[in-house]
Amino acid sequence: MDDIKNVVRIEKNRVIKDYSVVIYARVSTNSKEQLDSLANQISGLTRLAAAHRTWFVADIFNLQGEI
């Protein structure tokens, strides 16, 4: 029973995801530059969402060359 006195309980820090967000990225053509831009948009917005601990990316919509 003396060993129990030396036990330290570490509580888990639970993060509750309060906000479901959707990433919407769009380009007007299928050119390489536009597709690179699309990838950069998605990457940047994903990083933005990750920086907010209470955000959860529910879905990613990307449209390309659909004008």
All heavy atoms as TSV, in Angstrom:
chain	resi	resn	atom	element	x	y	z
A	1	MET	N	N	0.808	-1.204	0.000
A	1	MET	CA	C	0.000	0.000	0.000
A	1	MET	C	C	0.855	1.273	0.000
A	1	MET	O	O	0.382	2.294	-0.440
A	1	MET	CB	C	-0.922	0.023	1.213
A	1	MET	CG	C	-2.084	-0.911	1.094
A	1	MET	SD	S	-3.108	-0.322	-0.230
A	1	MET	CE	C	-4.486	-1.358	-0.076
A	2	ASP	N	N	2.080	1.208	0.472
A	2	ASP	CA	C	2.936	2.390	0.471
A	2	ASP	C	C	3.279	2.844	-0.941
A	2	ASP	O	O	3.530	4.013	-1.169
A	2	ASP	CB	C	4.225	2.108	1.254
A	2	ASP	CG	C	3.954	1.990	2.746
A	2	ASP	OD1	O	2.964	2.593	3.218
A	2	ASP	OD2	O	4.720	1.304	3.427
A	3	ASP	N	N	3.264	1.926	-1.922
A	3	ASP	CA	C	3.576	2.284	-3.302
A	3	ASP	C	C	2.521	3.205	-3.909
A	3	ASP	O	O	2.820	4.026	-4.765
A	3	ASP	CB	C	3.706	1.025	-4.173
A	3	ASP	CG	C	4.930	0.210	-3.802
A	3	ASP	OD1	O	5.879	0.794	-3.245
A	3	ASP	OD2	O	4.942	-1.002	-4.084
A	4	ILE	N	N	1.297	3.107	-3.479
A	4	ILE	CA	C	0.217	3.927	-4.015
A	4	ILE	C	C	0.439	5.400	-3.671
A	4	ILE	O	O	0.072	6.275	-4.435
A	4	ILE	CB	C	-1.153	3.426	-3.515
A	4	ILE	CG1	C	-1.421	2.041	-4.108
A	4	ILE	CG2	C	-2.263	4.395	-3.862
A	4	ILE	CD1	C	-2.707	1.421	-3.667
A	5	LYS	N	N	1.085	5.707	-2.591
A	5	LYS	CA	C	1.356	7.092	-2.209
A	5	LYS	C	C	2.276	7.771	-3.218
A	5	LYS	O	O	2.246	8.987	-3.366
A	5	LYS	CB	C	1.994	7.153	-0.825
A	5	LYS	CG	C	1.056	6.740	0.285
A	5	LYS	CD	C	1.779	6.782	1.604
A	5	LYS	CE	C	0.884	6.261	2.705
A	5	LYS	NZ	N	1.580	6.221	3.998
A	6	ASN	N	N	3.091	7.010	-3.939
A	6	ASN	CA	C	4.048	7.573	-4.892
A	6	ASN	C	C	3.491	7.673	-6.317
A	6	ASN	O	O	4.190	8.089	-7.219
A	6	ASN	CB	C	5.322	6.734	-4.917
A	6	ASN	CG	C	6.034	6.781	-3.581
A	6	ASN	OD1	O	5.981	7.792	-2.893
A	6	ASN	ND2	N	6.690	5.708	-3.216
A	7	VAL	N	N	2.256	7.285	-6.505
A	7	VAL	CA	C	1.652	7.333	-7.831
A	7	VAL	C	C	1.085	8.727	-8.076
A	7	VAL	O	O	0.366	9.272	-7.249
A	7	VAL	CB	C	0.526	6.272	-7.969
A	7	VAL	CG1	C	-0.210	6.447	-9.291
A	7	VAL	CG2	C	1.099	4.877	-7.840
A	8	VAL	N	N	1.428	9.288	-9.229
A	8	VAL	CA	C	0.900	10.594	-9.618
A	8	VAL	C	C	-0.005	10.372	-10.816
A	8	VAL	O	O	0.417	9.810	-11.826
A	8	VAL	CB	C	2.041	11.565	-9.993
A	8	VAL	CG1	C	1.477	12.880	-10.501
A	8	VAL	CG2	C	2.955	11.786	-8.809
A	9	ARG	N	N	-1.222	10.802	-10.704
A	9	ARG	CA	C	-2.174	10.645	-11.798
A	9	ARG	C	C	-2.067	11.847	-12.736
A	9	ARG	O	O	-2.135	12.996	-12.295
A	9	ARG	CB	C	-3.591	10.535	-11.251
A	9	ARG	CG	C	-4.598	10.311	-12.322
A	9	ARG	CD	C	-5.959	10.105	-11.763
A	9	ARG	NE	N	-6.884	9.953	-12.876
A	9	ARG	CZ	C	-8.078	9.460	-12.775
A	9	ARG	NH1	N	-8.518	9.073	-11.592
A	9	ARG	NH2	N	-8.855	9.362	-13.811
A	10	ILE	N	N	-1.888	11.563	-14.022
A	10	ILE	CA	C	-1.782	12.618	-15.026
A	10	ILE	C	C	-3.096	12.641	-15.809
A	10	ILE	O	O	-3.455	11.662	-16.458
A	10	ILE	CB	C	-0.594	12.367	-15.966
A	10	ILE	CG1	C	0.715	12.332	-15.174
A	10	ILE	CG2	C	-0.559	13.430	-17.067
A	10	ILE	CD1	C	1.917	11.916	-15.977
A	11	GLU	N	N	-3.783	13.758	-15.710
A	11	GLU	CA	C	-5.053	13.902	-16.419
A	11	GLU	C	C	-4.798	14.185	-17.889
A	11	GLU	O	O	-3.895	14.945	-18.236
A	11	GLU	CB	C	-5.882	15.034	-15.814
A	11	GLU	CG	C	-6.316	14.796	-14.391
A	11	GLU	CD	C	-7.300	13.650	-14.250
A	11	GLU	OE1	O	-8.097	13.431	-15.177
A	11	GLU	OE2	O	-7.259	12.977	-13.216
A	12	LYS	N	N	-5.585	13.570	-18.731
A	12	LYS	CA	C	-5.489	13.794	-20.167
A	12	LYS	C	C	-6.112	15.140	-20.504
A	12	LYS	O	O	-7.201	15.459	-20.036
A	12	LYS	CB	C	-6.220	12.677	-20.906
A	12	LYS	CG	C	-6.179	12.794	-22.390
A	12	LYS	CD	C	-6.909	11.625	-23.035
A	12	LYS	CE	C	-6.952	11.783	-24.525
A	12	LYS	NZ	N	-7.715	10.729	-25.176
A	13	ASN	N	N	-5.406	15.947	-21.298
A	13	ASN	CA	C	-5.950	17.220	-21.762
A	13	ASN	C	C	-6.789	16.953	-22.999
A	13	ASN	O	O	-6.269	16.769	-24.082
A	13	ASN	CB	C	-4.831	18.205	-22.098
A	13	ASN	CG	C	-4.148	18.708	-20.862
A	13	ASN	OD1	O	-4.747	18.733	-19.803
A	13	ASN	ND2	N	-2.901	19.104	-20.989
A	14	ARG	N	N	-8.073	16.914	-22.820
A	14	ARG	CA	C	-8.986	16.625	-23.912
A	14	ARG	C	C	-9.382	17.920	-24.604
A	14	ARG	O	O	-9.806	18.869	-23.950
A	14	ARG	CB	C	-10.232	15.920	-23.389
A	14	ARG	CG	C	-11.179	15.527	-24.464
A	14	ARG	CD	C	-12.267	14.631	-23.919
A	14	ARG	NE	N	-13.234	14.417	-24.970
A	14	ARG	CZ	C	-14.531	14.546	-24.813
A	14	ARG	NH1	N	-15.014	14.848	-23.631
A	14	ARG	NH2	N	-15.341	14.346	-25.810
A	15	VAL	N	N	-9.233	17.943	-25.916
A	15	VAL	CA	C	-9.632	19.115	-26.693
A	15	VAL	C	C	-10.961	18.797	-27.353
A	15	VAL	O	O	-11.104	17.816	-28.066
A	15	VAL	CB	C	-8.573	19.457	-27.761
A	15	VAL	CG1	C	-9.057	20.600	-28.622
A	15	VAL	CG2	C	-7.249	19.787	-27.104
A	16	ILE	N	N	-11.934	19.621	-27.087
A	16	ILE	CA	C	-13.248	19.442	-27.683
A	16	ILE	C	C	-13.301	20.270	-28.962
A	16	ILE	O	O	-13.011	21.461	-28.956
A	16	ILE	CB	C	-14.361	19.875	-26.710
A	16	ILE	CG1	C	-14.317	18.996	-25.464
A	16	ILE	CG2	C	-15.724	19.833	-27.384
A	16	ILE	CD1	C	-15.234	19.431	-24.356
A	17	LYS	N	N	-13.641	19.619	-30.052
A	17	LYS	CA	C	-13.738	20.293	-31.338
A	17	LYS	C	C	-15.138	20.896	-31.453
A	17	LYS	O	O	-16.112	20.203	-31.677
A	17	LYS	CB	C	-13.478	19.313	-32.487
A	17	LYS	CG	C	-12.131	18.624	-32.417
A	17	LYS	CD	C	-11.021	19.587	-32.707
A	17	LYS	CE	C	-9.686	18.871	-32.754
A	17	LYS	NZ	N	-8.586	19.708	-33.120
A	18	ASP	N	N	-15.226	22.216	-31.260
A	18	ASP	CA	C	-16.510	22.905	-31.236
A	18	ASP	C	C	-17.029	23.280	-32.617
A	18	ASP	O	O	-18.227	23.415	-32.815
A	18	ASP	CB	C	-16.412	24.190	-30.414
A	18	ASP	CG	C	-16.201	23.917	-28.935
A	18	ASP	OD1	O	-16.692	22.888	-28.458
A	18	ASP	OD2	O	-15.557	24.742	-28.289
A	19	TYR	N	N	-16.128	23.470	-33.576
A	19	TYR	CA	C	-16.536	24.003	-34.867
A	19	TYR	C	C	-16.132	23.069	-36.008
A	19	TYR	O	O	-14.957	22.767	-36.180
A	19	TYR	CB	C	-15.899	25.376	-35.103
A	19	TYR	CG	C	-16.267	26.373	-34.047
A	19	TYR	CD1	C	-15.389	26.663	-33.006
A	19	TYR	CD2	C	-17.492	27.019	-34.075
A	19	TYR	CE1	C	-15.733	27.571	-32.026
A	19	TYR	CE2	C	-17.842	27.926	-33.094
A	19	TYR	CZ	C	-16.963	28.199	-32.074
A	19	TYR	OH	O	-17.307	29.089	-31.104
A	20	SER	N	N	-17.111	22.639	-36.765
A	20	SER	CA	C	-16.837	21.896	-37.989
A	20	SER	C	C	-16.692	22.920	-39.101
A	20	SER	O	O	-17.577	23.746	-39.307
A	20	SER	CB	C	-17.989	20.945	-38.328
A	20	SER	OG	O	-18.084	19.939	-37.363
A	21	VAL	N	N	-15.574	22.881	-39.795
A	21	VAL	CA	C	-15.339	23.826	-40.879
A	21	VAL	C	C	-15.154	23.066	-42.184
A	21	VAL	O	O	-14.792	21.892	-42.195
A	21	VAL	CB	C	-14.120	24.728	-40.599
A	21	VAL	CG1	C	-14.348	25.589	-39.371
A	21	VAL	CG2	C	-12.848	23.919	-40.449
A	22	VAL	N	N	-15.425	23.747	-43.268
A	22	VAL	CA	C	-15.253	23.187	-44.600
A	22	VAL	C	C	-14.254	24.059	-45.343
A	22	VAL	O	O	-14.320	25.286	-45.283
A	22	VAL	CB	C	-16.596	23.151	-45.363
A	22	VAL	CG1	C	-16.394	22.707	-46.797
A	22	VAL	CG2	C	-17.577	22.237	-44.660
A	23	ILE	N	N	-13.336	23.436	-46.030
A	23	ILE	CA	C	-12.384	24.165	-46.856
A	23	ILE	C	C	-12.927	24.188	-48.280
A	23	ILE	O	O	-13.270	23.149	-48.841
A	23	ILE	CB	C	-10.996	23.496	-46.805
A	23	ILE	CG1	C	-10.403	23.654	-45.400
A	23	ILE	CG2	C	-10.075	24.074	-47.874
A	23	ILE	CD1	C	-9.119	22.910	-45.194
A	24	TYR	N	N	-13.010	25.387	-48.843
A	24	TYR	CA	C	-13.487	25.566	-50.223
A	24	TYR	C	C	-12.376	26.250	-50.997
A	24	TYR	O	O	-11.983	27.373	-50.672
A	24	TYR	CB	C	-14.756	26.413	-50.229
A	24	TYR	CG	C	-15.256	26.744	-51.620
A	24	TYR	CD1	C	-16.022	25.827	-52.335
A	24	TYR	CD2	C	-14.953	27.960	-52.221
A	24	TYR	CE1	C	-16.485	26.118	-53.602
A	24	TYR	CE2	C	-15.409	28.267	-53.485
A	24	TYR	CZ	C	-16.167	27.348	-54.175
A	24	TYR	OH	O	-16.615	27.640	-55.431
A	25	ALA	N	N	-11.853	25.575	-51.988
A	25	ALA	CA	C	-10.790	26.133	-52.819
A	25	ALA	C	C	-11.210	26.020	-54.274
A	25	ALA	O	O	-11.829	25.037	-54.679
A	25	ALA	CB	C	-9.484	25.381	-52.570
A	26	ARG	N	N	-10.855	27.038	-55.086
A	26	ARG	CA	C	-11.325	27.067	-56.459
A	26	ARG	C	C	-10.307	27.732	-57.364
A	26	ARG	O	O	-9.682	28.715	-56.987
A	26	ARG	CB	C	-12.634	27.845	-56.522
A	26	ARG	CG	C	-13.236	27.935	-57.874
A	26	ARG	CD	C	-14.543	28.731	-57.790
A	26	ARG	NE	N	-15.114	28.875	-59.106
A	26	ARG	CZ	C	-14.712	29.769	-59.996
A	26	ARG	NH1	N	-13.739	30.598	-59.710
A	26	ARG	NH2	N	-15.291	29.819	-61.174
A	27	VAL	N	N	-10.166	27.182	-58.560
A	27	VAL	CA	C	-9.391	27.808	-59.633
A	27	VAL	C	C	-10.227	27.743	-60.906
A	27	VAL	O	O	-11.141	26.925	-61.033
A	27	VAL	CB	C	-8.011	27.145	-59.838
A	27	VAL	CG1	C	-7.120	27.360	-58.631
A	27	VAL	CG2	C	-8.137	25.661	-60.140
A	28	SER	N	N	-9.875	28.602	-61.870
A	28	SER	CA	C	-10.720	28.714	-63.059
A	28	SER	C	C	-10.262	27.848	-64.232
A	28	SER	O	O	-11.043	27.622	-65.151
A	28	SER	CB	C	-10.808	30.172	-63.495
A	28	SER	OG	O	-9.521	30.697	-63.723
A	29	THR	N	N	-9.031	27.380	-64.229
A	29	THR	CA	C	-8.550	26.544	-65.337
A	29	THR	C	C	-7.803	25.343	-64.787
A	29	THR	O	O	-7.556	25.237	-63.582
A	29	THR	CB	C	-7.598	27.325	-66.272
A	29	THR	OG1	O	-6.389	27.608	-65.574
A	29	THR	CG2	C	-8.227	28.615	-66.767
A	30	ASN	N	N	-7.418	24.453	-65.686
A	30	ASN	CA	C	-6.646	23.274	-65.287
A	30	ASN	C	C	-5.165	23.423	-65.609
A	30	ASN	O	O	-4.439	22.434	-65.675
A	30	ASN	CB	C	-7.196	22.021	-65.981
A	30	ASN	CG	C	-8.508	21.577	-65.377
A	30	ASN	OD1	O	-8.718	21.693	-64.183
A	30	ASN	ND2	N	-9.397	21.068	-66.206
A	31	SER	N	N	-4.692	24.665	-65.768
A	31	SER	CA	C	-3.272	24.879	-66.055
A	31	SER	C	C	-2.437	24.515	-64.826
A	31	SER	O	O	-2.932	24.481	-63.701
A	31	SER	CB	C	-3.009	26.332	-66.446
A	31	SER	OG	O	-3.149	27.183	-65.325
A	32	LYS	N	N	-1.164	24.231	-65.059
A	32	LYS	CA	C	-0.279	23.835	-63.960
A	32	LYS	C	C	-0.225	24.909	-62.879
A	32	LYS	O	O	-0.265	24.596	-61.687
A	32	LYS	CB	C	1.132	23.540	-64.480
A	32	LYS	CG	C	2.075	23.115	-63.363
A	32	LYS	CD	C	3.437	22.789	-63.862
A	32	LYS	CE	C	4.430	22.392	-62.804
A	32	LYS	NZ	N	4.131	22.612	-61.424
A	33	GLU	N	N	-0.157	26.170	-63.287
A	33	GLU	CA	C	-0.092	27.268	-62.310
A	33	GLU	C	C	-1.347	27.305	-61.446
A	33	GLU	O	O	-1.271	27.509	-60.235
A	33	GLU	CB	C	0.083	28.617	-63.022
A	33	GLU	CG	C	1.414	28.791	-63.708
A	33	GLU	CD	C	1.474	28.141	-65.093
A	33	GLU	OE1	O	0.409	27.771	-65.644
A	33	GLU	OE2	O	2.593	27.978	-65.606
A	34	GLN	N	N	-2.487	27.103	-62.079
A	34	GLN	CA	C	-3.738	27.116	-61.333
A	34	GLN	C	C	-3.839	25.923	-60.387
A	34	GLN	O	O	-4.311	26.061	-59.263
A	34	GLN	CB	C	-4.924	27.122	-62.299
A	34	GLN	CG	C	-5.070	28.406	-63.084
A	34	GLN	CD	C	-5.704	29.496	-62.262
A	34	GLN	OE1	O	-6.865	29.389	-61.888
A	34	GLN	NE2	N	-4.952	30.540	-61.979
A	35	LEU	N	N	-3.393	24.748	-60.848
A	35	LEU	CA	C	-3.435	23.563	-59.983
A	35	LEU	C	C	-2.475	23.708	-58.813
A	35	LEU	O	O	-2.771	23.261	-57.702
A	35	LEU	CB	C	-3.137	22.303	-60.801
A	35	LEU	CG	C	-4.189	21.979	-61.872
A	35	LEU	CD1	C	-3.768	20.745	-62.660
A	35	LEU	CD2	C	-5.566	21.795	-61.266
A	36	ASP	N	N	-1.323	24.367	-59.057
A	36	ASP	CA	C	-0.407	24.666	-57.945
A	36	ASP	C	C	-1.078	25.616	-56.959
A	36	ASP	O	O	-0.941	25.469	-55.743
A	36	ASP	CB	C	0.891	25.287	-58.460
A	36	ASP	CG	C	1.779	24.289	-59.188
A	36	ASP	OD1	O	1.551	23.061	-59.041
A	36	ASP	OD2	O	2.685	24.736	-59.914
A	37	SER	N	N	-1.805	26.598	-57.484
A	37	SER	CA	C	-2.526	27.530	-56.636
A	37	SER	C	C	-3.579	26.805	-55.801
A	37	SER	O	O	-3.750	27.095	-54.611
A	37	SER	CB	C	-3.198	28.609	-57.490
A	37	SER	OG	O	-4.033	29.418	-56.699
A	38	LEU	N	N	-4.265	25.860	-56.425
A	38	LEU	CA	C	-5.277	25.084	-55.710
A	38	LEU	C	C	-4.651	24.328	-54.539
A	38	LEU	O	O	-5.166	24.338	-53.421
A	38	LEU	CB	C	-5.973	24.123	-56.668
A	38	LEU	CG	C	-7.124	23.311	-56.108
A	38	LEU	CD1	C	-8.284	24.209	-55.728
A	38	LEU	CD2	C	-7.575	22.272	-57.127
A	39	ALA	N	N	-3.517	23.687	-54.804
A	39	ALA	CA	C	-2.814	22.955	-53.743
A	39	ALA	C	C	-2.383	23.901	-52.629
A	39	ALA	O	O	-2.489	23.566	-51.438
A	39	ALA	CB	C	-1.605	22.226	-54.323
A	40	ASN	N	N	-1.916	25.094	-53.000
A	40	ASN	CA	C	-1.502	26.075	-51.990
A	40	ASN	C	C	-2.687	26.573	-51.168
A	40	ASN	O	O	-2.569	26.783	-49.953
A	40	ASN	CB	C	-0.797	27.259	-52.649
A	40	ASN	CG	C	0.571	26.899	-53.165
A	40	ASN	OD1	O	1.212	25.971	-52.672
A	40	ASN	ND2	N	1.026	27.603	-54.178
A	41	GLN	N	N	-3.831	26.768	-51.815
A	41	GLN	CA	C	-5.028	27.192	-51.086
A	41	GLN	C	C	-5.427	26.145	-50.048
A	41	GLN	O	O	-5.675	26.471	-48.881
A	41	GLN	CB	C	-6.201	27.390	-52.053
A	41	GLN	CG	C	-6.092	28.572	-52.975
A	41	GLN	CD	C	-7.256	28.623	-53.948
A	41	GLN	OE1	O	-8.406	28.513	-53.529
A	41	GLN	NE2	N	-6.960	28.785	-55.231
A	42	ILE	N	N	-5.481	24.891	-50.479
A	42	ILE	CA	C	-5.890	23.812	-49.571
A	42	ILE	C	C	-4.890	23.661	-48.436
A	42	ILE	O	O	-5.267	23.532	-47.268
A	42	ILE	CB	C	-6.075	22.497	-50.345
A	42	ILE	CG1	C	-7.261	22.624	-51.307
A	42	ILE	CG2	C	-6.270	21.327	-49.395
A	42	ILE	CD1	C	-7.389	21.493	-52.297
A	43	SER	N	N	-3.606	23.718	-48.759
A	43	SER	CA	C	-2.571	23.589	-47.731
A	43	SER	C	C	-2.662	24.723	-46.710
A	43	SER	O	O	-2.624	24.486	-45.498
A	43	SER	CB	C	-1.193	23.589	-48.399
A	43	SER	OG	O	-0.170	23.568	-47.445
A	44	GLY	N	N	-2.795	25.948	-47.203
A	44	GLY	CA	C	-2.865	27.097	-46.299
A	44	GLY	C	C	-4.088	27.058	-45.404
A	44	GLY	O	O	-4.008	27.338	-44.201
A	45	LEU	N	N	-5.226	26.696	-45.986
A	45	LEU	CA	C	-6.455	26.652	-45.183
A	45	LEU	C	C	-6.443	25.484	-44.194
A	45	LEU	O	O	-6.979	25.595	-43.089
A	45	LEU	CB	C	-7.672	26.581	-46.100
A	45	LEU	CG	C	-7.911	27.861	-46.916
A	45	LEU	CD1	C	-8.957	27.629	-47.988
A	45	LEU	CD2	C	-8.302	29.011	-46.003
A	46	THR	N	N	-5.811	24.387	-44.572
A	46	THR	CA	C	-5.672	23.259	-43.642
A	46	THR	C	C	-4.798	23.655	-42.451
A	46	THR	O	O	-5.108	23.336	-41.306
A	46	THR	CB	C	-5.088	22.033	-44.361
A	46	THR	OG1	O	-5.950	21.685	-45.457
A	46	THR	CG2	C	-4.953	20.846	-43.435
A	47	ARG	N	N	-3.707	24.373	-42.738
A	47	ARG	CA	C	-2.841	24.855	-41.644
A	47	ARG	C	C	-3.580	25.850	-40.756
A	47	ARG	O	O	-3.425	25.836	-39.531
A	47	ARG	CB	C	-1.564	25.488	-42.217
A	47	ARG	CG	C	-0.563	24.484	-42.722
A	47	ARG	CD	C	0.814	25.113	-42.987
A	47	ARG	NE	N	0.740	26.335	-43.765
A	47	ARG	CZ	C	0.808	26.404	-45.090
A	47	ARG	NH1	N	0.938	25.308	-45.793
A	47	ARG	NH2	N	0.753	27.568	-45.699
A	48	LEU	N	N	-4.389	26.712	-41.373
A	48	LEU	CA	C	-5.176	27.668	-40.588
A	48	LEU	C	C	-6.121	26.932	-39.641
A	48	LEU	O	O	-6.216	27.267	-38.460
A	48	LEU	CB	C	-5.968	28.586	-41.519
A	48	LEU	CG	C	-6.902	29.585	-40.837
A	48	LEU	CD1	C	-6.113	30.615	-40.038
A	48	LEU	CD2	C	-7.789	30.261	-41.861
A	49	ALA	N	N	-6.811	25.928	-40.155
A	49	ALA	CA	C	-7.736	25.162	-39.315
A	49	ALA	C	C	-6.985	24.428	-38.204
A	49	ALA	O	O	-7.465	24.364	-37.065
A	49	ALA	CB	C	-8.521	24.169	-40.169
A	50	ALA	N	N	-5.821	23.881	-38.516
A	50	ALA	CA	C	-5.037	23.163	-37.505
A	50	ALA	C	C	-4.552	24.089	-36.395
A	50	ALA	O	O	-4.353	23.657	-35.254
A	50	ALA	CB	C	-3.850	22.459	-38.160
A	51	ALA	N	N	-4.371	25.363	-36.717
A	51	ALA	CA	C	-3.906	26.332	-35.720
A	51	ALA	C	C	-4.989	26.661	-34.694
A	51	ALA	O	O	-4.693	27.194	-33.625
A	51	ALA	CB	C	-3.442	27.613	-36.411
A	52	HIS	N	N	-6.227	26.352	-35.008
A	52	HIS	CA	C	-7.339	26.587	-34.087
A	52	HIS	C	C	-7.726	25.248	-33.464
A	52	HIS	O	O	-8.288	24.389	-34.137
A	52	HIS	CB	C	-8.528	27.207	-34.828
A	52	HIS	CG	C	-8.255	28.597	-35.292
A	52	HIS	ND1	N	-7.576	28.872	-36.445
A	52	HIS	CD2	C	-8.560	29.794	-34.728
A	52	HIS	CE1	C	-7.475	30.173	-36.586
A	52	HIS	NE2	N	-8.056	30.763	-35.553
A	53	ARG	N	N	-7.426	25.091	-32.214
A	53	ARG	CA	C	-7.608	23.797	-31.539
A	53	ARG	C	C	-9.047	23.316	-31.513
A	53	ARG	O	O	-9.304	22.127	-31.394
A	53	ARG	CB	C	-7.067	23.874	-30.112
A	53	ARG	CG	C	-5.572	24.114	-30.075
A	53	ARG	CD	C	-5.049	24.084	-28.673
A	53	ARG	NE	N	-5.141	22.712	-28.168
A	53	ARG	CZ	C	-5.125	22.388	-26.891
A	53	ARG	NH1	N	-5.034	23.324	-25.986
A	53	ARG	NH2	N	-5.216	21.135	-26.521
A	54	THR	N	N	-9.998	24.230	-31.627
A	54	THR	CA	C	-11.398	23.830	-31.538
A	54	THR	C	C	-12.048	23.642	-32.912
A	54	THR	O	O	-13.236	23.385	-32.991
A	54	THR	CB	C	-12.211	24.863	-30.734
A	54	THR	OG1	O	-12.105	26.135	-31.369
A	54	THR	CG2	C	-11.726	24.941	-29.296
A	55	TRP	N	N	-11.264	23.758	-33.999
A	55	TRP	CA	C	-11.802	23.580	-35.343
A	55	TRP	C	C	-11.573	22.158	-35.813
A	55	TRP	O	O	-10.528	21.566	-35.568
A	55	TRP	CB	C	-11.149	24.519	-36.327
A	55	TRP	CG	C	-11.499	25.961	-36.177
A	55	TRP	CD1	C	-12.160	26.550	-35.141
A	55	TRP	CD2	C	-11.171	27.005	-37.082
A	55	TRP	NE1	N	-12.264	27.896	-35.352
A	55	TRP	CE2	C	-11.664	28.209	-36.529
A	55	TRP	CE3	C	-10.492	27.060	-38.286
A	55	TRP	CZ2	C	-11.514	29.433	-37.177
A	55	TRP	CZ3	C	-10.341	28.273	-38.918
A	55	TRP	CH2	C	-10.859	29.442	-38.365
A	56	PHE	N	N	-12.534	21.624	-36.516
A	56	PHE	CA	C	-12.432	20.296	-37.120
A	56	PHE	C	C	-12.772	20.430	-38.603
A	56	PHE	O	O	-13.831	20.941	-38.949
A	56	PHE	CB	C	-13.409	19.332	-36.435
A	56	PHE	CG	C	-13.569	18.035	-37.157
A	56	PHE	CD1	C	-12.597	17.059	-37.062
A	56	PHE	CD2	C	-14.690	17.787	-37.939
A	56	PHE	CE1	C	-12.733	15.867	-37.727
A	56	PHE	CE2	C	-14.834	16.588	-38.609
A	56	PHE	CZ	C	-13.846	15.624	-38.505
A	57	VAL	N	N	-11.871	20.002	-39.477
A	57	VAL	CA	C	-12.137	20.065	-40.915
A	57	VAL	C	C	-13.074	18.915	-41.275
A	57	VAL	O	O	-12.690	17.753	-41.285
A	57	VAL	CB	C	-10.842	19.997	-41.742
A	57	VAL	CG1	C	-11.163	19.993	-43.236
A	57	VAL	CG2	C	-9.929	21.162	-41.403
A	58	ALA	N	N	-14.318	19.261	-41.571
A	58	ALA	CA	C	-15.327	18.255	-41.873
A	58	ALA	C	C	-15.214	17.769	-43.315
A	58	ALA	O	O	-15.471	16.600	-43.600
A	58	ALA	CB	C	-16.721	18.813	-41.618
A	59	ASP	N	N	-14.828	18.676	-44.225
A	59	ASP	CA	C	-14.727	18.289	-45.632
A	59	ASP	C	C	-13.893	19.319	-46.383
A	59	ASP	O	O	-13.685	20.436	-45.901
A	59	ASP	CB	C	-16.119	18.202	-46.255
A	59	ASP	CG	C	-16.191	17.234	-47.433
A	59	ASP	OD1	O	-15.124	16.812	-47.933
A	59	ASP	OD2	O	-17.303	16.898	-47.854
A	60	ILE	N	N	-13.416	18.922	-47.550
A	60	ILE	CA	C	-12.668	19.818	-48.432
A	60	ILE	C	C	-13.326	19.755	-49.808
A	60	ILE	O	O	-13.461	18.681	-50.387
A	60	ILE	CB	C	-11.186	19.414	-48.528
A	60	ILE	CG1	C	-10.506	19.500	-47.166
A	60	ILE	CG2	C	-10.464	20.296	-49.549
A	60	ILE	CD1	C	-9.083	18.992	-47.146
A	61	PHE	N	N	-13.751	20.914	-50.280
A	61	PHE	CA	C	-14.306	21.022	-51.626
A	61	PHE	C	C	-13.305	21.755	-52.487
A	61	PHE	O	O	-12.828	22.812	-52.116
A	61	PHE	CB	C	-15.620	21.810	-51.616
A	61	PHE	CG	C	-16.734	21.108	-50.884
A	61	PHE	CD1	C	-17.040	21.456	-49.594
A	61	PHE	CD2	C	-17.455	20.109	-51.506
A	61	PHE	CE1	C	-18.059	20.820	-48.911
A	61	PHE	CE2	C	-18.475	19.459	-50.830
A	61	PHE	CZ	C	-18.780	19.805	-49.526
A	62	ASN	N	N	-12.972	21.193	-53.637
A	62	ASN	CA	C	-12.115	21.910	-54.556
A	62	ASN	C	C	-12.680	21.816	-55.953
A	62	ASN	O	O	-13.077	20.757	-56.408
A	62	ASN	CB	C	-10.660	21.455	-54.470
A	62	ASN	CG	C	-10.454	20.021	-54.828
A	62	ASN	OD1	O	-10.837	19.584	-55.911
A	62	ASN	ND2	N	-9.854	19.250	-53.942
A	63	LEU	N	N	-12.772	22.968	-56.588
A	63	LEU	CA	C	-13.298	23.046	-57.936
A	63	LEU	C	C	-12.186	23.530	-58.851
A	63	LEU	O	O	-11.468	24.471	-58.520
A	63	LEU	CB	C	-14.468	24.037	-57.987
A	63	LEU	CG	C	-15.651	23.717	-57.071
A	63	LEU	CD1	C	-16.676	24.831	-57.135
A	63	LEU	CD2	C	-16.288	22.407	-57.453
A	64	GLN	N	N	-12.067	22.905	-59.980
A	64	GLN	CA	C	-11.027	23.315	-60.920
A	64	GLN	C	C	-11.586	23.377	-62.340
A	64	GLN	O	O	-12.261	22.483	-62.776
A	64	GLN	CB	C	-9.835	22.378	-60.847
A	64	GLN	CG	C	-10.193	20.908	-60.850
A	64	GLN	CD	C	-9.015	20.041	-60.476
A	64	GLN	OE1	O	-7.884	20.435	-60.668
A	64	GLN	NE2	N	-9.283	18.865	-59.957
A	65	GLY	N	N	-11.305	24.488	-62.996
A	65	GLY	CA	C	-11.681	24.672	-64.379
A	65	GLY	C	C	-13.154	24.558	-64.667
A	65	GLY	O	O	-13.553	24.000	-65.679
A	66	GLU	N	N	-13.991	25.098	-63.780
A	66	GLU	CA	C	-15.435	24.951	-63.967
A	66	GLU	C	C	-16.118	26.296	-64.107
A	66	GLU	O	O	-17.024	26.644	-63.376
A	66	GLU	CB	C	-16.038	24.176	-62.794
A	66	GLU	CG	C	-15.514	22.774	-62.707
A	66	GLU	CD	C	-16.247	21.929	-61.676
A	66	GLU	OE1	O	-17.339	22.328	-61.259
A	66	GLU	OE2	O	-15.714	20.894	-61.316
A	67	ILE	N	N	-15.670	27.079	-65.068
A	67	ILE	CA	C	-16.347	28.369	-65.307
A	67	ILE	C	C	-17.270	28.202	-66.485
A	67	ILE	O	O	-17.004	27.585	-67.452
A	67	ILE	CB	C	-15.334	29.501	-65.554
A	67	ILE	CG1	C	-14.697	29.875	-64.243
A	67	ILE	CG2	C	-15.989	30.683	-66.192
A	67	ILE	CD1	C	-13.795	31.074	-64.289
